Amino acid sequence: MHKATRPGIPPGNILDNLRTAVVCLDASLTVSYLNTASEMLFGVSARHCHHEVFDRALPYLADHRPRLTAALAEGAAYTERELHLAAGEGDPLIVDCTVTPFTEDDGQPALLLEFLSLDRQLRISRDDQMRIQNLANREMIRGLAHEIKNPLGGLRGAAQLLEREIDDPGLVEFTTVIIREADRLQNLVDGMLGPRRPPNKQPINIHEPLEHVRALVSADMAADVSLVRDYDPSIPALAADREQLIQVFFNLIGNALHALDNAGQVMIRSRTQRLFTIGGVQHRLVARVDIIDNGPGIDRDLLPRIFHPMVSSRADGSGMGLPIAQYLIHLHDGLIECESRPGQTVFSVFLPMGEASE
């Protein structure tokens, strides 16, 4: 079959801004190019993959040598939908894959591989649905809080007036209980509503609030619990509200420690991630903070609802910590995701850095 002529492959800096993963293989099936989306999809470095045989550089493709060899020899393009890729202990990938043969400028055959991650599309769709649900939850909570606060204020005021008219100290004790419990409910409602002000964003090193929280929780940790750090010191400053980030990380790290039941490990890991979509907006660069524990994991039935209000796996939990944490990160145009299985739970906080890409 006749090989296609060399397609008009755009320069690398344009390909690096694509959401589609692009890999080029030369006549010997070694990697001649891969873009940023490919690095993210396969978890590899372009510098280390360059001039490496494809199945060594990209283990996810190791089982596909016969088909790629045939496409190169015959000049036959093909597309596979919902292709399942696996590599050792790495997380499996589901992609749509298109392979296009072309001829290099020197006359040698080559292959252009394009991968569209269906996992990524599913994640974006799931995250969008979660953001919509969280907004609906916020409106429901605000409406409920308004309905509670009005009669609660009247109840407290009536108790204060009654207290002034009572001469019996024994009866005054009851009005004191009413006032105290009304105040407790008021604080609970205020906590459900979250912050009353928008975030005061200032340039901040993401590790500063993390270290602040680490110091706070370390004092109360059980002897058999370890809290380890894996920071990327090259992450630049980002615009964020320090106090709100402390509240978020305190909740996430505290939950991870509680999940260990006095034994285990919590890891705090920071990284950057390129071309990440949040709420339908693609960001060139985001800061990612992972809170990882090796506890028993979150129940599969509970996992889809953990960011809903009043949902908690702990008997003493209010079910408001995670929804408020998610809301605070939404105020920063970010997102919190969770993945959990027995032996590992990961809460990932994504915070955009700089302007969104076009």
Number of C-alpha atoms within 10 A of each C-alpha: 8 9 18 15 13 17 12 6 9 8 8 12 10 10 17 19 17 14 20 17 24 21 22 20 24 22 17 15 20 19 23 19 18 25 22 24 24 25 20 15 17 20 11 16 15 18 11 9 19 16 17 17 17 23 16 13 20 18 17 20 16 16 13 12 13 10 12 22 15 12 20 25 15 14 21 17 19 14 13 12 13 14 15 12 18 16 15 8 6 12 10 14 18 17 22 15 17 16 22 22 28 23 19 15 9 6 11 11 23 26 26 20 20 20 23 21 22 16 15 17 13 11 15 18 15 12 19 16 13 19 18 13 14 20 14 12 16 20 13 13 16 17 12 14 17 14 11 14 16 10 11 18 15 12 14 19 14 14 19 16 11 13 19 10 9 12 9 9 9 9 12 18 11 13 20 15 12 17 20 13 14 20 15 12 15 17 12 14 18 15 13 22 20 17 13 7 6 11 18 12 14 12 12 15 16 23 18 13 21 23 14 13 20 20 11 13 14 13 8 8 16 14 9 11 16 16 17 13 14 12 14 13 11 9 17 13 15 18 18 22 20 20 12 21 21 19 16 25 22 21 16 22 24 17 17 24 25 15 21 20 13 14 17 19 18 25 18 23 18 23 16 17 18 20 20 23 25 23 17 11 14 18 20 18 20 25 22 20 24 22 21 25 27 21 22 15 19 20 13 11 8 12 15 13 13 20 26 20 20 15 17 18 14 11 7 7 12 15 19 20 26 22 22 24 25 21 24 23 22 19 15 21 15 21 24 23 15 17 14 19 15 12 13 16 22 22 19 20 23 26 27 26 22 13 10 16 13 8
